[in-house]
């Protein structure tokens, strides 16, 4: 064995990458891929333990935390930005402005950081501390609104700010922007159809902006009109399901089309909390509150079906639970 001091030094020319097989250096920009190209094509997870007493029922969830910004809202935000830039509405010198309950804002902030445009967001002050910290990390400008006014208060603040500074801002207005639901018509629905090989019988989703439900349902009904599409919303104006809207007491999003739903069901906040704990402890899935509410809604519908008739449920697991770990219900479960 030679002592370390006798080893020959080797000089590596780092200016020209080399391959072990002596192949040519890579073409500039061809290794890896930009993070925003990872939006969509999320896995479809089978929830087996929750349905073990429901014969012939399969319950599947789209794991939307696999998107680079960590939620389903990456889909809508990326399409809103893409369409705005293509139309010249979000050019140099413009700041993207919108209201948000958190996830869409995170998606905007991530995209703004990646593409080099500023983002200003209006959001209720009582959103989770984790969401606030993520937005700060991305460098977004945040205007907090009165928690008692909910998401509607944030919408009004964004509209007022835009009215005062129309030349400064591109107002994305996710609640009225057709690019929101088109993201799901073109992406989410077709992924679900392909991943279930067309066997889907029920689609279930929570309502917020309603873009996910509207776009996905519209396309699935084209593919197979027999698919039952069920919308879910909080059962009370005063609820703890972040990002969800109680439509009867809220400003109705312009993109919302209630006629698309075969059924609409109210979900109690407490049921969503309990389901979040069940999913963590029985399925090993740490999901957000609206995702848990969606699963609770699926089980409500599934229990009413004939148990000898096969059914394939698909729902949207909007995000993971890591943005909600400061919530007290985890300690009470």
C-alpha distance (Angstrom), angle and dihedral (degrees) to the residues before:
residue distance angle dihedral
X1 . . .
X2 3.77 . .
X3 3.79 118.8 .
X4 3.81 116.1 -110.8
X5 3.79 90.9 -111.6
X6 3.81 91.0 62.3
X7 3.82 94.6 57.0
X8 3.76 114.9 114.3
X9 3.77 116.6 -117.4
X10 3.78 116.9 -121.2
X11 3.78 123.2 -151.6
X12 3.79 115.9 -147.9
X13 3.78 120.2 -159.3
X14 3.82 101.1 -141.5
X15 3.78 92.8 -176.6
X16 3.82 92.6 79.1
X17 3.83 116.8 43.9
X18 3.79 114.7 -139.6
X19 3.79 133.2 -159.8
X20 3.77 124.2 -136.9
X21 3.80 90.1 -119.1
X22 3.79 92.8 50.4
X23 3.80 93.6 -110.0
X24 3.80 123.8 154.5
X25 3.82 122.2 -77.2
X26 3.83 116.9 -94.4
X27 3.76 121.8 -90.2
X28 3.80 110.0 -106.8
X29 3.82 112.1 -87.9
X30 3.81 95.9 9.6
X31 3.82 100.0 106.3
X32 3.80 116.6 88.2
X33 3.78 120.7 -15.8
X34 3.80 137.6 -98.3
X35 3.82 113.2 -89.6
X36 3.81 93.6 -121.7
X37 3.80 90.2 62.2
X38 3.82 86.5 67.9
X39 3.81 93.3 69.2
X40 3.81 109.5 118.2
X41 3.81 133.2 5.4
X42 3.80 90.4 92.9
X43 3.82 120.8 174.5
X44 3.79 122.0 -94.2
X45 3.81 108.9 -133.1
X46 3.81 125.2 -156.0
X47 3.81 114.4 -135.8
X48 3.78 101.5 -153.0
X49 3.80 107.0 163.1
X50 3.80 95.3 52.1
X51 3.81 91.0 56.8
X52 3.79 99.9 39.6
X53 3.83 90.9 111.9
X54 3.81 93.8 45.8
X55 3.78 108.2 82.3
X56 3.81 117.0 -142.9
X57 3.82 93.4 4.9
X58 3.79 120.6 125.4
X59 3.79 117.5 -169.0
X60 3.81 117.0 -163.5
X61 3.79 129.8 179.7
X62 3.81 130.7 -162.2
X63 3.82 105.1 -128.5
X64 3.80 97.7 -139.3
X65 3.81 95.1 174.6
X66 3.82 85.7 80.6
X67 3.81 87.5 77.4
X68 3.84 111.2 101.1
X69 3.82 92.8 -110.7
X70 3.79 91.7 46.4
X71 3.81 103.0 -113.0
X72 3.80 148.0 65.1
X73 3.81 88.2 -101.0
X74 3.81 90.0 77.0
X75 3.80 86.4 76.5
X76 3.81 96.5 56.1
X77 3.80 95.3 37.4
X78 3.80 94.2 50.4
X79 3.81 91.6 49.1
X80 3.81 92.6 46.0
X81 3.80 90.1 52.2
X82 3.82 93.6 43.8
X83 3.80 93.4 51.2
X84 3.81 92.3 44.4
X85 3.79 93.0 51.1
X86 3.79 92.3 45.8
X87 3.82 89.1 53.2
X88 3.81 92.7 47.2
X89 3.82 93.1 -115.4
X90 3.81 95.3 119.8
X91 3.76 102.5 44.7
X92 3.82 133.9 138.9
X93 3.79 113.8 -42.3
X94 3.81 94.4 21.9
X95 3.80 124.9 118.0
X96 3.79 119.3 -150.5
X97 3.82 109.7 -124.4
X98 3.78 128.3 -171.3
X99 3.79 144.8 138.8
X100 3.78 119.0 -112.5
X101 3.77 144.4 168.2
X102 3.78 89.2 -140.5
X103 3.80 118.4 -80.6
X104 3.80 98.7 67.6
X105 3.79 88.1 46.0
X106 3.79 90.6 52.8
X107 3.80 89.6 50.6
X108 3.82 92.2 49.3
X109 3.80 91.0 47.7
X110 3.80 92.4 49.4
X111 3.80 92.3 48.9
X112 3.80 92.1 44.7
X113 3.79 90.7 52.6
X114 3.82 91.6 47.8
X115 3.81 95.4 46.2
X116 3.79 99.8 34.2
X117 3.81 106.6 -113.4
X118 3.84 127.1 122.8
X119 3.80 122.1 -110.9
X120 3.83 129.3 -153.1
X121 3.79 118.7 -170.9
X122 3.79 134.1 -170.3
X123 3.80 113.4 -154.0
X124 3.82 140.6 156.5
X125 3.78 112.1 -89.9
X126 3.81 92.9 -129.7
X127 3.81 96.5 67.3
X128 3.78 113.2 123.2
X129 3.79 118.0 -72.2
X130 3.80 89.0 -124.8
X131 3.81 91.4 61.5
X132 3.78 91.3 48.7
X133 3.79 91.4 52.4
X134 3.80 93.5 48.0
X135 3.81 91.4 51.6
X136 3.79 90.6 48.5
X137 3.81 89.9 50.4
X138 3.81 90.6 55.2
X139 3.80 90.4 49.9
X140 3.82 99.2 -115.9
X141 3.80 121.0 159.8
X142 3.81 107.2 -122.8
X143 3.81 127.9 -159.5
X144 3.80 109.8 -167.6
X145 3.80 119.6 -147.3
X146 3.81 133.9 -160.3
X147 3.83 109.3 -70.4
X148 3.80 91.3 -143.7
X149 3.82 89.2 62.8
X150 3.81 92.3 56.4
X151 3.78 121.5 -165.2
X152 3.82 90.9 -29.1
X153 3.80 90.2 63.6
X154 3.79 90.1 53.3
X155 3.81 90.1 50.1
X156 3.81 92.0 52.2
X157 3.81 91.5 48.6
X158 3.81 91.9 51.1
X159 3.80 91.4 49.1
X160 3.81 92.0 50.0
X161 3.81 91.8 48.8
X162 3.79 91.8 49.7
X163 3.80 92.3 47.7
X164 3.81 89.6 56.1
X165 3.83 95.3 44.7
X166 3.83 109.7 26.8
X167 3.81 93.3 151.9
X168 3.80 93.6 52.7
X169 3.79 99.7 49.3
X170 3.76 141.2 55.1
X171 3.82 100.4 -151.2
X172 3.80 104.0 -148.1
X173 3.83 93.9 -171.1
X174 3.80 97.4 -167.6
X175 3.82 91.3 -167.6
X176 3.82 92.5 62.0
X177 3.79 102.7 26.2
X178 3.81 114.3 108.3
X179 3.81 89.0 -155.7
X180 3.81 84.9 73.7
X181 3.81 97.2 64.2
X182 3.81 92.8 33.0
X183 3.82 88.9 64.5
X184 3.80 88.7 63.2
X185 3.80 95.8 38.7
X186 3.80 89.8 55.4
X187 3.80 98.9 34.1
X188 3.80 122.4 14.3
X189 3.81 97.5 42.4
X190 3.79 95.2 48.3
X191 3.81 91.0 47.2
X192 3.81 90.3 52.9
X193 3.80 91.7 48.4
X194 3.79 92.3 50.5
X195 3.81 95.7 42.1
X196 3.81 92.3 51.6
X197 3.81 91.7 40.3
X198 3.80 87.3 -126.9
X199 3.83 94.1 -57.9
X200 3.81 95.3 116.9
X201 3.83 112.2 125.6
X202 3.84 101.3 170.9
X203 3.79 132.8 33.2
X204 3.82 116.6 -166.9
X205 3.81 126.9 -177.5
X206 3.80 141.4 160.5
X207 3.80 120.3 -113.5
X208 3.81 121.1 -123.3
X209 3.77 113.4 130.4
X210 3.84 81.1 -8.1
X211 3.81 90.9 -132.5
X212 3.81 94.8 121.5
X213 3.79 93.9 50.2
X214 3.80 96.6 40.4
X215 3.80 97.5 47.2
X216 3.79 96.7 40.3
X217 3.80 94.4 44.3
X218 3.80 93.5 47.1
X219 3.80 91.6 55.5
X220 3.82 96.9 39.8
X221 3.80 90.3 52.7
X222 3.80 88.3 54.2
X223 3.79 90.5 51.7
X224 3.82 94.1 45.4
X225 3.84 121.5 -3.3
X226 3.82 90.0 -162.0
X227 3.82 93.3 69.5
X228 3.80 109.8 111.2
X229 3.81 110.2 -131.5
X230 3.81 115.3 -162.8
X231 3.79 124.8 -172.7
X232 3.80 122.5 -153.8
X233 3.79 130.8 -157.8
X234 3.80 137.0 166.4
X235 3.80 112.6 -76.6
X236 3.81 92.4 -134.1
X237 3.81 138.8 39.3
X238 3.80 87.1 -124.9
X239 3.77 105.3 60.8
X240 3.78 142.2 136.8
X241 3.81 101.0 -134.8
X242 3.81 101.4 116.2
X243 3.79 114.2 -140.4
X244 3.82 94.8 15.5
X245 3.82 124.8 113.9
X246 3.78 129.8 -142.9
X247 3.79 93.6 -145.5
X248 3.80 97.8 -160.6
X249 3.80 92.4 61.8
X250 3.82 101.2 29.5
X251 3.79 139.0 76.4
X252 3.81 101.7 -86.0
X253 3.82 112.8 -124.5
X254 3.79 111.5 -118.8
X255 3.79 90.6 -131.0
X256 3.81 92.8 56.6
X257 3.80 116.2 110.3
X258 3.80 110.4 -175.0
X259 3.80 91.8 -173.9
X260 3.80 91.3 71.7
X261 3.81 93.2 69.3
X262 3.79 119.4 90.0
X263 3.80 85.9 -161.7
X264 3.80 138.1 1.1
X265 3.80 120.8 -150.9
X266 3.81 132.0 -168.9
X267 3.81 116.7 -133.7
X268 3.81 123.2 -156.7
X269 3.79 117.1 -130.9
X270 3.80 90.3 -129.8
X271 3.81 90.6 55.9
X272 3.81 89.8 51.9
X273 3.81 91.0 50.5
X274 3.81 92.2 49.2
X275 3.79 91.6 48.3
X276 3.81 91.9 50.3
X277 3.80 88.6 57.0
X278 3.81 92.4 45.2
X279 3.79 92.2 51.0
X280 3.80 90.9 50.6
X281 3.79 94.8 47.5
X282 3.80 102.2 33.9
X283 3.81 103.6 31.2
X284 3.80 100.6 25.1
X285 3.80 90.4 -122.8
X286 3.80 120.7 132.8
X287 3.80 103.3 -157.9
X288 3.78 136.9 167.3
X289 3.79 125.3 -99.5
X290 3.81 97.1 -100.6
X291 3.81 90.3 48.6
X292 3.79 89.6 52.5
X293 3.82 90.0 48.1
X294 3.81 89.1 53.4
X295 3.80 91.5 53.4
X296 3.81 90.5 47.8
X297 3.81 88.4 53.6
X298 3.80 91.8 50.3
X299 3.79 91.4 53.7
X300 3.81 91.7 48.6
X301 3.79 90.2 56.8
X302 3.80 95.0 39.7
X303 3.81 93.0 54.9
X304 3.81 89.7 58.8
X305 3.81 94.1 56.0
X306 3.78 126.9 94.1
X307 3.76 103.6 -91.4
X308 3.80 93.4 -140.4
X309 3.82 92.8 56.2
X310 3.83 115.3 87.3
X311 3.80 116.9 -125.0
X312 3.79 133.8 177.2
X313 3.80 114.9 -153.2
X314 3.80 121.9 -166.0
X315 3.77 123.3 -171.5
X316 3.78 137.4 170.0
X317 3.80 118.0 -106.2
X318 3.79 92.5 -158.7
X319 3.78 99.0 -164.5
X320 3.77 144.3 -23.5
X321 3.78 125.6 -86.6
X322 3.79 96.0 -111.6
X323 3.83 91.4 95.9
X324 3.80 91.2 56.6
X325 3.79 104.4 45.2
X326 3.81 91.5 110.9
X327 3.82 89.2 63.8
X328 3.80 113.5 109.6
X329 3.80 97.1 -135.1
X330 3.82 91.1 79.3
X331 3.83 89.1 64.9
X332 3.78 93.2 46.2
X333 3.79 95.8 53.0
